[in-house]
Amino acid sequence: MTNPPPSHHHRPRVDLPDWMRNPEPPRRTLGRRVSGFVDGVPALRAARHRLWAWRDRSRFSERHPVVSAIVSFVVVAVVATCLVVGTLYLFYKIAHDRS
């Protein structure tokens, strides 16, 4: 003879404080006021949606990763070479101006 599993026991109800049951409405900050104004003007709302679409676009480096890697390698190599040559030039000028 098997025993049935124990029935589920509910926890007693918790009395929440009043500030948790009825929270205050969100504050009307400057950002919320501006957002409400932008949502109220159709041209501004459309501009906001265009900005969001532009921001979420795929970038050139995501569409062409190989070309982007080659170009960035060349740019980094040129900048590093310029920095090294500039440092060597400064050391040369310091060494020859003192003697």
Buried (B, 14 or more C-beta within 10 A) or exposed (E): EEEEEEEEEEEEEEEEEEEEEEEEEEEEEEEEEEEEEEEEEEEEEEEBEEEEEEEEEEEEEEEEEEEBEEEEEEEEEEEEEEEEEEEEEEEEEEEEEEE
